[in-house]
């Protein structure tokens, strides 16, 4: 038995059998590949969808077969590739794939009924026109009309074709009907021209699939954090006054734990640094337990070089007692404690992180919530701040529910009151969007 990226292949089993084994428990999506030079990029897209925990099947147009052979997709996906309405997918169903090549038209329509998302990449001008006008002369265009699943199209074509009024009208028609369009990028095109029409990055397409599944309540179906190492801090630090007493806060650790667990389910390796949480930490993470702000700083800095994303959900003390008593302080009238500031862990993360590492801060506020959140964003130099109003007894500290705003330099995403588990998923959705923006921006 050999293994590649977590997938096992046993001797003596056909690709169909292997495909069925790998597909167990995975959400089925369909990738429609149209004829264009960008068709070769769909091979990697299928692989990325697999890495994201999905079960991609492939449908090809006849023109697409001129650029990539169906056997390539069959070998990667472990499923027969559909290229015809008539069940004679000779090129798509080699002998090793068994009798599936004799599938009937009705069995083919099953593809439209069982997929959760139809992703067309690259989507040519011809296919977009068919979709917009309801034409159905091949399997892909027939499936588009027959499916009730969400549809995502990623156009790719010559710049003049992309900018032509007919194409623009077709795009607007599809958007009006609920089709998600992953806009093409600009740059050097295969035809030799420079401009719009280049297929969007595969990471952006996968992110769009994740957003669609999340909107349908299936956020956990996609492992869109595969390859990321997410460092999460949780709980509240405590600063000693004497051997018995301490300065602390009401953080339970629930929000940070929810983020850590959700990130792990979505494929990330998770390092969880927890301070004095009142709930049990998820067992699926690498757990480091600390007490004070200084201990948290040391733990974070020791592991920072491993992280590609840092989420500082912990409530870290801003001050500590300047001189900690070695013995329990006795009650003897009024007492004044001299406090000194603790280390600014978030600021140090921004200064010492590796290039490309995302830094997400948290801000617990009781007034001027958004204003203070934006100020922290600029002051610390982080990529985003999750700011929440902890003055309410319904959400925030000591509660299983939370609400807030995900603040970036591009804008604000409001997060209404919900469970901290649900909020963790929405926060990670925004982190994935940030990652896609940074990746696309660095390549443009």
PAMARVO-780308 format. One line per field, with one value per residue: z, y, x of N, C-alpha, C in turn. Coordinates in steps of 0.1 Angstrom, whole numbers, plus 5000, padded with zeros to 4 digits. Atoms other than C-alpha are relative to their C-alpha. Layout:
residues N
nw <- Z;... $
nv <- Y;... $
nu <- X;... $
caw <- Z;... $
cav <- Y;... $
cau <- X;... $
cw <- Z;... $
cv <- Y;... $
cu <- X;... $
END
This chain:
residues 444
nw <- 5000;5001;4995;5005;4995;4991;5007;5001;5012;4998;5012;5003;5000;5011;4996;4995;4986;4992;4999;4990;4987;4996;5000;4988;4991;5005;5007;5015;5009;5014;5007;5014;5007;5013;5009;4999;4996;4985;4996;4993;4986;4993;4994;4987;4992;4995;4989;4989;4995;4993;4988;4991;4994;5009;5009;5013;5012;5011;5012;5010;5013;5010;5002;4989;5002;5009;4992;4990;5002;4989;4992;4989;4989;4995;4992;4988;4992;4996;5005;5014;5004;5009;5011;5010;4995;5005;4993;5008;4997;5003;4995;4985;4992;5004;4995;4986;4993;4999;5009;4999;5013;5007;4993;5008;4999;4987;4989;5001;4993;4986;4996;4998;4988;4988;4997;4991;5007;5014;5001;5014;5001;5005;5007;5012;5004;5006;4990;4993;5009;4999;4987;4999;5010;4998;5010;4994;5011;4995;4986;4990;5001;4995;4986;4995;4999;4992;4986;4991;4991;5002;5012;5000;5013;5001;5014;5005;5014;5006;4994;5008;4997;4986;4999;5010;4994;4999;4988;4988;4998;4995;4986;4992;4999;4991;4986;4996;4997;4988;5002;4994;5009;4995;5010;5005;4997;5012;5002;5013;5004;5009;5013;5002;4996;4986;4996;4992;5006;4995;4990;4986;4993;4995;4986;5000;5004;4989;4990;5004;4997;4986;4996;5004;4990;4987;5001;5000;4988;5001;4999;4996;5011;5008;4992;5007;4992;5002;5002;4991;4986;4993;4986;4993;4986;4994;4986;4994;4992;4986;4994;4986;4990;4990;5003;4999;5008;5013;5009;5012;5007;5000;5012;4998;5009;5010;5014;5006;5002;5012;5012;5001;5005;5013;5009;5001;5009;5013;5005;4996;4988;4991;4987;4991;4988;4992;4987;4990;5005;4990;5007;5005;5013;5010;5000;5013;5002;4992;4989;4991;4990;4993;4989;5001;5013;5004;5005;5013;5010;5002;5008;5013;5007;5003;5011;5010;5013;5007;5003;5012;4995;4986;4995;4986;4994;4985;4993;4993;4990;5005;4989;4989;4988;5001;4990;4995;4987;4999;4991;5001;4994;4990;5001;4991;5005;5015;5006;5014;5008;5011;5012;5012;5012;5005;5014;5011;5008;5013;5007;5003;5010;5013;5002;5001;5008;5013;5011;5004;4988;4997;4986;4997;4986;4994;4992;4992;4997;4993;5006;5012;5004;5013;5000;4993;5008;5011;4994;4997;5013;5005;4990;4999;5013;5003;5013;4997;4986;4996;4989;4995;4988;4988;4990;5000;4993;5009;5008;4995;4989;4992;5008;5011;5012;5002;5011;5002;5014;5005;5005;5008;5006;5011;4996;4987;5002;4987;4996;4990;4988;5003;4992;5002;5010;5013;5003;5004;5014;5007;4999;5009;5014;5003;5000;5013;5010;4999;5006;5015;5005;4999;5010;5013;5000;5001;5013;5010 $
nv <- 4988;4987;4989;4987;4990;5006;5009;5013;5008;5014;5008;5009;4993;4991;4986;4998;5005;4990;4987;5002;5000;4986;4991;5003;4989;4987;4993;5001;4988;5003;4990;5000;4995;4996;5000;4988;5003;5001;5013;5008;4996;5007;5012;4997;4996;5013;5004;4991;5003;5012;4996;4992;5010;5002;5011;4994;5007;4991;5000;4992;4998;5006;4991;5001;5012;4996;4994;5010;5013;5004;5009;4993;4997;5012;5005;4992;4999;5013;5001;4999;4986;5000;4991;5001;5002;5013;5011;5007;4993;5009;4995;4996;5012;5010;5014;5001;4994;5009;4999;4987;4993;5004;4993;4994;4985;4998;5000;4988;4989;5002;4990;4987;5001;5004;4992;4989;4988;5001;4990;5000;4993;4987;4998;4992;4991;5008;5006;4990;4996;5011;5000;4988;5001;5013;5010;5012;5009;5010;5004;4989;4990;5006;5001;4987;4998;5010;5000;4990;4997;4987;5000;4990;4999;4992;4997;4998;4997;4989;4988;4994;5008;4997;4986;4998;4998;5013;5007;4992;5002;5014;5000;4993;5009;5011;4995;4997;5013;5006;5007;4993;4998;4997;4992;5003;4990;4993;5003;5005;5011;5009;4995;4990;4987;4997;4994;5009;5012;5011;5008;4997;5009;5011;4998;4991;5008;5008;4992;4997;5013;5000;4990;5005;5011;4994;4993;5010;5007;5011;4994;5010;5009;4997;4998;4990;4996;5010;4994;4989;5003;4989;4999;4993;4999;5000;4998;4987;5001;4996;4994;5002;4990;5007;5015;5004;4991;4996;4991;5008;4996;5009;5008;5014;5008;5006;4995;5005;5014;5002;4997;5011;5013;4998;5000;5014;5007;4995;5005;4994;5004;4990;4999;4993;4995;4997;4995;5001;5001;5006;5012;5010;4996;5010;5010;5001;4989;5000;4991;4994;4994;4989;4993;4985;4994;5003;5014;5001;4994;5009;5012;4995;4998;5013;5008;4990;5003;5011;4996;4993;4992;4999;4995;4997;4999;4999;4987;4999;4989;4988;4996;5009;4994;4997;5008;5011;5003;5014;5006;4995;4987;5001;4989;4990;4987;4997;5004;4996;5009;4994;5008;4997;5006;5013;4999;4999;5012;4999;4991;5008;5010;4993;4997;5012;5011;5002;4994;5008;5005;4992;4997;4996;4996;4999;4988;5000;4986;4997;4988;4996;5013;5000;4990;5006;5011;4995;4995;5011;5005;4991;4999;5013;5005;5013;5001;4999;5000;5004;4991;5003;4992;5010;4995;5007;5012;5010;5005;4996;5008;5009;5004;5009;4993;4988;4991;4990;4995;5004;4987;4999;4987;5000;4998;5006;5010;5002;5014;4998;5009;5014;5008;4997;5010;4995;4988;5005;5004;4988;4994;5007;4996;4988;5002;5006;4989;4992;5008;4999;4986;4998;5008;4994;4987;5002;5005;4991 $
nu <- 5009;4992;5008;4996;5009;5011;5009;4993;5003;4996;4998;5011;5013;5002;5002;5013;5001;4992;5008;5011;4994;4996;5011;5009;5002;4997;5010;4998;5001;4997;4992;5003;4989;5003;4989;4992;4987;5000;5005;4990;5001;5010;4995;4996;5012;5006;4992;5002;5013;4998;4993;5009;5009;5012;5000;5003;5003;4996;5007;4992;5006;4992;4988;4990;4992;4989;4989;4997;5007;5009;4993;4993;5009;5005;4989;4999;5013;5004;5013;5001;5003;5011;4997;5011;5014;5005;4995;4990;4988;4989;4988;5001;5002;4991;5004;4998;5012;5011;5012;5006;5001;5013;5011;5011;5003;5006;4989;4992;5007;4998;4989;5006;5008;4993;4989;5003;4996;4994;4989;4996;4987;5003;5013;4997;5011;5010;5007;5007;5012;5010;5006;5009;5011;5008;4997;4995;4996;4990;5004;4998;5011;5012;4999;5002;5015;5006;4996;5004;4989;4994;4991;4989;4993;4988;4997;4987;5001;4993;5004;5011;5012;5005;5006;5010;5013;5008;4995;5004;5014;5002;4995;5010;5012;4997;4999;5014;5006;4994;4987;4988;4990;4986;4995;4987;4990;4994;4986;4996;5009;4993;5001;4989;5005;5000;5013;5008;5004;4991;5007;4997;4992;5008;5003;5012;5012;5003;5006;5014;5007;5002;5010;5013;5004;5002;5013;5010;4999;4991;4986;4990;4998;4988;4988;4993;4988;4989;4987;4997;4997;5007;4997;5011;4999;5013;5001;4996;4988;5001;4988;5000;4998;4992;5002;5014;5008;4995;5008;5004;5012;5011;5000;5002;4992;5009;4999;4987;5001;5009;4992;4989;5006;5005;4988;4995;5010;4999;4988;4987;4993;5004;4993;5009;4994;5011;4998;5010;5014;5009;5006;4990;4994;5002;4989;4995;4990;4988;5004;4990;5007;4993;5007;4998;4998;4986;5000;5007;4990;4989;5005;5004;4988;4993;5007;5004;4994;5007;5014;5004;5011;5001;5013;4998;5013;4998;5001;4987;5000;4992;4991;4997;4995;4986;4993;5008;4997;4996;5009;5014;5002;5011;5009;4996;5004;4999;4987;4998;4991;4994;5001;4992;5005;4994;4994;5010;4997;5005;4990;4988;5003;4999;4987;4991;5006;4995;5007;5012;5008;5011;5001;5014;5001;5013;5002;5012;5003;5012;5005;4994;4995;4994;4990;4988;4994;4992;4988;4991;4996;4990;4989;4992;4995;5004;5008;5014;5003;5013;5004;5014;5005;5002;5009;5013;5000;5005;4989;4986;4994;5009;5012;4997;5003;4992;5003;4989;4997;4987;4995;4988;4998;5009;5014;5005;5010;5008;5004;5011;5000;5001;4991;4985;4996;5004;4992;4987;5000;5001;4986;4990;5003;4994;4986;4998;5001;4988;4989;5001;4996;4986;4993;5002;4993;4985;4997;5004 $
caw <- 5000;4991;5005;4991;5009;5033;5005;5004;4973;4976;4950;4933;4935;4906;4906;4910;4942;4954;4946;4966;4995;4995;4990;5021;5042;5019;5003;4965;4942;4904;4884;4849;4826;4794;4763;4769;4775;4813;4813;4826;4858;4866;4873;4903;4913;4916;4938;4960;4964;4975;5000;5013;5022;4993;4968;4933;4902;4868;4837;4805;4773;4740;4735;4769;4758;4732;4761;4788;4785;4807;4820;4839;4859;4863;4878;4902;4913;4914;4895;4859;4840;4821;4786;4768;4773;4758;4782;4758;4776;4759;4767;4802;4812;4807;4813;4848;4857;4850;4837;4847;4811;4801;4824;4810;4804;4835;4856;4842;4854;4888;4888;4886;4915;4939;4937;4963;4941;4904;4898;4861;4857;4832;4820;4784;4767;4748;4779;4797;4767;4769;4806;4802;4773;4786;4758;4765;4738;4759;4794;4812;4798;4805;4840;4846;4838;4857;4889;4919;4935;4939;4908;4907;4874;4869;4835;4814;4779;4756;4770;4741;4746;4783;4777;4748;4756;4749;4775;4800;4795;4800;4832;4846;4837;4855;4886;4887;4887;4917;4900;4919;4896;4906;4886;4863;4870;4847;4832;4804;4785;4764;4733;4738;4749;4783;4802;4820;4813;4831;4852;4889;4912;4923;4959;4952;4936;4965;4989;4969;4973;5010;5013;4994;5016;5047;5035;5032;5067;5056;5066;5082;5049;5035;5049;5036;5062;5050;5051;5076;5111;5133;5167;5190;5224;5248;5283;5307;5322;5360;5377;5412;5441;5467;5469;5473;5453;5417;5392;5365;5342;5334;5302;5301;5272;5252;5222;5217;5222;5196;5171;5178;5173;5142;5126;5133;5117;5087;5082;5100;5124;5156;5185;5214;5242;5270;5302;5331;5311;5330;5303;5289;5260;5227;5226;5189;5194;5206;5240;5259;5293;5309;5338;5334;5306;5306;5303;5275;5257;5261;5247;5218;5208;5210;5185;5164;5137;5130;5126;5093;5112;5147;5165;5198;5214;5250;5274;5284;5315;5306;5341;5368;5403;5404;5435;5443;5480;5490;5518;5520;5526;5558;5560;5576;5564;5529;5506;5474;5447;5423;5388;5358;5322;5309;5275;5244;5229;5199;5189;5192;5171;5143;5146;5147;5125;5093;5060;5051;5086;5093;5127;5141;5173;5197;5214;5243;5246;5267;5248;5214;5202;5165;5170;5195;5173;5143;5165;5177;5141;5131;5164;5164;5126;5126;5096;5114;5148;5162;5184;5207;5234;5267;5286;5277;5299;5269;5251;5257;5290;5309;5281;5255;5230;5214;5189;5173;5142;5121;5113;5085;5066;5038;5059;5087;5087;5114;5133;5151;5184;5180;5197;5201;5180;5151;5155;5153;5119;5107;5119;5101;5069;5071;5078;5046;5026;5040;5030;4994;4991;5003;4980;4949;4958;4961;4926;4908 $
cav <- 5000;5035;5068;5103;5133;5110;5089;5052;5030;4993;4968;4948;4975;4995;5033;5031;5010;5034;5064;5049;5043;5078;5093;5078;5106;5134;5160;5155;5184;5184;5202;5211;5216;5235;5238;5264;5265;5270;5235;5221;5242;5222;5192;5209;5223;5187;5179;5209;5201;5166;5181;5203;5171;5171;5144;5160;5144;5157;5165;5176;5192;5177;5208;5203;5168;5186;5201;5174;5137;5124;5097;5123;5134;5099;5089;5118;5118;5080;5085;5080;5113;5121;5135;5125;5125;5090;5069;5060;5078;5058;5080;5088;5052;5030;4992;4997;5017;4988;4989;5025;5035;5019;5043;5054;5089;5085;5075;5105;5128;5113;5135;5166;5154;5142;5169;5197;5223;5226;5243;5253;5261;5272;5285;5296;5323;5296;5277;5309;5318;5283;5286;5321;5312;5277;5257;5221;5203;5184;5169;5200;5224;5198;5193;5230;5231;5199;5206;5224;5226;5259;5268;5286;5297;5308;5324;5323;5337;5362;5398;5410;5381;5388;5425;5419;5432;5397;5381;5409;5405;5367;5372;5396;5372;5344;5365;5376;5339;5332;5318;5327;5342;5340;5369;5363;5381;5403;5397;5380;5357;5326;5344;5369;5398;5414;5422;5406;5371;5350;5321;5330;5314;5279;5290;5317;5291;5267;5295;5303;5266;5269;5301;5284;5253;5275;5295;5262;5251;5228;5248;5217;5199;5216;5215;5248;5252;5222;5232;5260;5259;5280;5292;5301;5316;5312;5319;5347;5352;5357;5380;5371;5395;5371;5332;5332;5361;5373;5399;5382;5384;5366;5349;5312;5301;5290;5313;5304;5267;5269;5285;5259;5230;5245;5251;5215;5202;5223;5207;5229;5219;5237;5249;5260;5281;5282;5302;5292;5282;5270;5244;5214;5221;5202;5170;5174;5203;5206;5221;5244;5255;5288;5311;5346;5370;5365;5327;5332;5355;5330;5301;5322;5333;5298;5285;5317;5305;5275;5294;5306;5321;5335;5341;5359;5351;5351;5379;5389;5411;5446;5450;5430;5437;5454;5435;5402;5395;5363;5356;5360;5396;5400;5422;5454;5484;5500;5488;5502;5479;5493;5480;5478;5471;5435;5428;5436;5401;5410;5439;5415;5389;5415;5425;5390;5369;5353;5369;5358;5349;5363;5380;5382;5402;5403;5434;5431;5465;5481;5514;5529;5493;5497;5529;5511;5481;5501;5519;5487;5474;5504;5506;5470;5465;5433;5419;5419;5425;5407;5433;5425;5443;5424;5447;5426;5397;5378;5374;5376;5365;5336;5330;5303;5329;5358;5386;5411;5426;5413;5445;5448;5477;5468;5470;5455;5422;5421;5389;5388;5370;5332;5303;5307;5275;5291;5324;5304;5291;5326;5340;5313;5320;5355;5343;5321;5352;5371;5343;5343;5381;5380;5351;5367;5401;5387;5371;5400 $
cau <- 5000;5013;5002;5001;4986;4967;4951;4959;4960;4959;4971;4944;4917;4903;4902;4865;4869;4896;4874;4845;4868;4882;4848;4832;4818;4829;4807;4803;4811;4813;4840;4829;4859;4855;4878;4905;4942;4934;4919;4952;4947;4916;4937;4953;4919;4905;4935;4930;4893;4903;4928;4900;4881;4856;4848;4852;4837;4846;4825;4843;4831;4844;4866;4882;4894;4916;4936;4935;4927;4898;4921;4941;4911;4899;4933;4933;4896;4892;4859;4848;4848;4817;4822;4790;4752;4750;4770;4798;4826;4853;4881;4868;4863;4893;4890;4903;4872;4849;4814;4807;4814;4781;4761;4728;4715;4694;4724;4742;4714;4720;4752;4731;4709;4735;4762;4763;4781;4788;4821;4828;4865;4876;4842;4845;4824;4806;4796;4786;4763;4747;4741;4726;4703;4692;4709;4716;4735;4761;4762;4776;4750;4723;4735;4735;4697;4690;4708;4694;4728;4747;4768;4801;4817;4853;4856;4887;4891;4907;4905;4883;4859;4857;4849;4825;4790;4775;4797;4791;4754;4756;4776;4750;4722;4739;4746;4709;4700;4722;4753;4785;4811;4848;4861;4891;4924;4944;4978;4996;4972;4981;4969;4998;4975;4976;4944;4915;4903;4930;4915;4913;4937;4926;4928;4902;4879;4883;4875;4843;4833;4839;4818;4789;4790;4792;4761;4743;4752;4780;4811;4827;4824;4855;4890;4901;4929;4949;4986;4981;4995;4971;4984;4955;4956;4927;4915;4926;4960;4965;4990;5000;4995;5008;5008;4970;4956;4958;4946;4926;4896;4864;4875;4864;4885;4854;4859;4896;4888;4860;4884;4911;4887;4871;4905;4915;4883;4890;4924;4949;4975;4966;4988;4966;4981;4957;4956;4934;4904;4873;4863;4881;4905;4898;4920;4927;4952;4988;4981;5004;4992;5003;4993;5007;5011;5049;5044;5020;5045;5073;5051;5038;5073;5087;5061;5056;5080;5058;5026;5010;4980;4979;4946;4950;4917;4931;4923;4958;4963;4975;4991;5008;5018;5052;5063;5047;5045;5063;5038;5000;4991;4971;4941;4952;4933;4935;4963;4976;4991;5016;5010;5033;5024;5028;5045;5025;5024;5003;5027;5056;5039;5035;5071;5086;5062;5074;5065;5029;5018;4984;4979;4943;4938;4908;4894;4870;4853;4826;4822;4829;4833;4840;4860;4883;4886;4897;4922;4937;4939;4960;4980;4991;4995;4976;4956;4923;4907;4877;4860;4831;4811;4815;4792;4762;4754;4740;4773;4811;4828;4812;4787;4784;4773;4791;4788;4811;4827;4856;4875;4900;4914;4890;4859;4838;4819;4792;4787;4753;4747;4753;4770;4808;4811;4792;4811;4844;4834;4825;4859;4878;4858;4871;4906;4904;4893;4922;4946;4932;4935;4971;4980;4964;4978;5014;5011;4996 $
cw <- 5000;5005;4994;5005;5008;4993;4998;4988;5002;4987;4998;5000;4989;5005;5005;5015;5009;5002;5010;5014;5005;5002;5012;5009;4995;4992;4985;4994;4986;4994;4985;4993;4985;4991;5000;5005;5016;5005;5009;5015;5008;5006;5015;5008;5006;5012;5012;5007;5008;5013;5010;5006;4992;4991;4986;4989;4989;4988;4990;4987;4990;4997;5011;4998;4990;5008;5011;4998;5012;5010;5011;5011;5006;5010;5013;5009;5005;4995;4984;4996;4989;4988;4990;5007;4998;5006;4993;5003;4998;5006;5015;5008;4995;5006;5015;5008;4999;4991;5001;4987;4993;5007;4990;5002;5014;5011;4999;5007;5015;5005;5003;5013;5013;5004;5009;4993;4987;4998;4985;4999;4991;4994;4988;4997;4994;5010;5008;4992;5001;5013;5000;4992;5001;4989;5007;4989;5004;5015;5009;4999;5005;5015;5007;5002;5009;5015;5008;5010;4997;4988;5001;4986;5001;4986;4996;4985;4996;5006;4992;5001;5013;5001;4990;5007;5002;5012;5013;5004;5006;5015;5009;5001;5010;5015;5005;5003;5012;4998;5006;4989;5007;4988;4995;5004;4987;5000;4986;4997;4990;4986;4997;5004;5015;5004;5008;4992;5005;5011;5014;5006;5006;5015;5002;4997;5011;5012;4997;5003;5015;5005;4996;5009;5013;5000;5001;5013;5000;5001;5004;4989;4992;5009;4993;5007;4999;4996;5009;5014;5008;5015;5006;5014;5006;5015;5005;5008;5014;5004;5015;5008;5012;4997;4999;4989;4987;4994;4988;4993;4999;4988;5003;4991;4989;4986;4994;4998;4988;4987;4997;4994;4986;4990;4998;4991;4986;4994;5005;5011;5010;5013;5009;5013;5009;5014;5009;4995;5010;4993;4994;4986;4990;4999;4987;4997;5008;5011;5008;5011;5007;5010;4997;4986;4995;4995;4987;4989;4996;4991;4986;4992;4997;4988;4988;4986;4992;4995;4987;5003;5015;5004;5015;5007;5015;5005;5008;5009;4994;5011;5009;5012;4999;5009;5006;5014;5001;5010;4999;5007;5010;4999;5011;4994;4985;4995;4986;4993;4989;4988;4989;4988;4997;4985;4990;4990;4986;4991;4997;4990;4986;4996;4996;4991;4987;4989;4996;5011;5003;5016;5003;5015;5005;5008;5008;5005;5008;4995;4987;4993;4987;4999;5006;4993;4988;5005;5003;4988;4995;5010;5000;4986;4997;4987;5003;5016;5002;5012;5005;5013;5011;5011;5001;5007;4991;4992;5006;5012;5007;4993;4989;4986;4999;4988;4998;4986;4997;4992;4993;4994;4988;5004;5013;4996;5014;5003;5011;5011;4995;5010;4997;4990;4986;4997;4996;4986;4992;5000;4991;4985;4996;4999;4986;4989;5001;4993;4984;4995;5000;4989;4986;4999;4998;4986;4989;4997 $
cv <- 5012;5011;5013;5010;4994;4991;4987;4993;4986;4992;4991;5007;5010;5014;5003;4996;5010;5013;4998;5000;5014;5009;4999;5012;5014;5006;5000;5013;4996;5011;4998;5007;5003;5002;5014;4996;4999;4987;4992;5004;4993;4987;5003;5004;4988;4995;5008;4998;4987;5003;5007;4991;4998;4988;5005;4990;5009;4997;5009;5002;4993;5009;4999;4988;5003;5005;4990;4988;4997;4991;5007;5003;4988;4994;5008;4999;4986;4997;5000;5014;4999;5010;5000;4998;4985;4988;4992;5007;4992;5005;5003;4987;4988;4987;4999;5005;4992;5004;5014;5007;4997;5007;5006;5015;5003;5000;5012;5012;4999;5010;5013;5000;4998;5010;5012;5014;4996;5011;4999;5008;4992;5000;5009;5009;4992;4993;5010;5004;4989;5001;5012;4999;4986;4990;4988;4990;4991;4998;5012;5010;4994;4999;5013;5003;4990;5001;5011;5004;5014;4999;5012;4999;5008;5002;5001;5001;5011;5013;5006;4992;5003;5014;5002;5002;4987;4992;5007;4998;4986;4999;5006;4992;4989;5004;5003;4987;4992;4992;5009;5001;5003;5008;4997;5011;5006;4996;4995;4988;4991;5005;5011;5014;5001;5007;4990;4987;4988;4993;5004;4990;4989;5002;5009;4991;4990;5008;5003;4988;5000;5010;4995;4989;5006;5007;4990;4991;4988;5005;4990;4990;5002;5003;5010;5006;4990;5008;5012;4995;5012;5000;5008;5002;5001;5002;5013;4998;5006;5006;5000;5013;4995;4985;4996;5008;5004;5010;4991;5006;4989;4991;4985;4991;4994;5005;4995;4985;4997;5003;4989;4987;5001;5000;4986;4992;5004;4998;5006;4992;5011;4999;5009;5003;5005;5005;4999;4999;4992;4988;4992;5004;4988;4991;4999;5010;4997;5010;5004;5008;5010;5007;5015;5005;4997;4986;4999;5006;4990;4988;5004;5002;4988;4993;5009;4996;4989;5004;5008;5010;5001;5007;5002;5002;5001;5014;5001;5012;5011;5004;4988;5008;5002;4992;4990;4997;4985;4992;5006;5013;4999;5013;5010;5014;5001;4996;5005;4991;5008;4990;5004;4993;4986;5002;5000;4989;5002;5009;4992;4990;5007;5003;4988;4989;4999;5007;4991;4995;5010;5002;5005;5004;5000;5013;4999;5015;5002;5013;5003;4988;5000;5010;4994;4989;5004;5006;4990;4994;5008;5001;4988;4996;4986;4999;5002;5000;4995;5008;4996;5008;4990;5006;4993;4987;4988;4994;5004;4991;4992;4996;4990;5006;5013;5008;5009;5004;4995;5012;4998;5014;5002;5003;4992;4989;4998;4986;5001;4989;4985;4992;5003;4989;5005;5012;4996;4997;5013;5008;4993;5002;5013;4999;4994;5011;5009;4993;5001;5013;5002;4992;5006;5013;4998;4995;5010;5011 $
cu <- 5009;4991;5005;4990;4989;4991;5008;4995;5004;5001;4987;4986;4999;5000;4986;4999;5008;4992;4989;5006;5004;4988;4991;5000;5003;4989;5003;4999;5004;5008;4997;5012;4997;5013;5007;5014;5001;4995;5010;5000;4989;5005;5005;4988;4993;5008;4998;4986;5001;5007;4992;4989;4987;5002;4997;4998;5003;4991;5008;4992;5010;5012;5010;5009;5011;5012;5005;4992;4992;5007;5007;4991;4995;5010;5001;4988;4996;4985;5000;4997;4990;5003;4989;4987;4996;5007;5011;5014;5013;5013;5000;5000;5008;4996;5001;4988;4988;4989;4993;4999;4988;4988;4990;4998;4994;5010;5009;4993;5001;5012;4994;4992;5007;5012;4995;5003;5005;5009;5005;5013;5010;4986;5002;4988;4989;4991;4991;4987;4990;4993;4989;4987;4993;5002;5005;5003;5012;4997;5002;4989;4987;5000;4997;4985;4994;5003;4993;5011;5005;5010;5010;5007;5013;5004;5015;4999;5009;4994;4988;4987;4994;4993;4989;4986;4991;5004;4996;4986;4997;5004;4989;4987;5002;5000;4986;4993;5006;5013;5011;5011;5013;5007;5014;5010;5005;5015;5003;4991;5007;4999;5011;4995;5002;4987;4992;4996;5008;4992;5004;5009;4991;4997;4988;4987;4997;4994;4986;4992;4997;4989;4986;4996;4997;4986;4989;5001;5010;5015;5010;5002;5013;5012;5009;5012;5011;5013;5003;5003;4994;5004;4989;5003;4986;5001;5005;5012;4998;5013;5000;5001;5009;4998;4986;4992;5006;4991;4997;4988;4990;5000;5000;5009;4991;5002;5013;4999;4992;5008;5010;4993;4995;5011;5005;4991;5002;5014;5013;5006;4998;5009;4992;5008;4990;5004;4988;4986;4991;4993;5011;5005;4997;5013;5007;5011;5013;4998;5012;4993;5009;4991;5000;5002;5014;5001;4994;5009;5011;4995;4997;5013;5008;4994;4996;5006;4993;4987;4999;4988;5001;4987;5001;4987;5000;4998;5013;5000;5009;5010;5003;5005;5015;5009;4991;5004;5004;4991;4986;4999;4988;4991;5003;4998;5002;5014;5000;5010;5006;5001;5010;4995;5006;5005;4988;5003;4996;5009;5012;4998;5001;5014;5009;4994;5008;4992;4988;4992;4989;4999;4986;4999;4985;5000;4987;4997;4987;4993;5007;5007;5008;5012;5013;5006;5008;5013;5010;5006;5012;5012;5009;5006;4996;4991;4985;4998;4985;4996;4986;4997;4997;4992;4987;5002;4996;5012;5013;5004;4989;4987;5004;4996;5009;4995;5011;5001;5014;5005;5013;5002;4991;4986;4997;4990;4993;4997;4990;5002;4998;5008;5015;5005;4997;5009;5014;5001;5000;5014;5009;4996;5007;5015;5004;5000;5012;5012;4999;5004;5015;5007;4998;5007;5015;5004;4997;5011 $
END
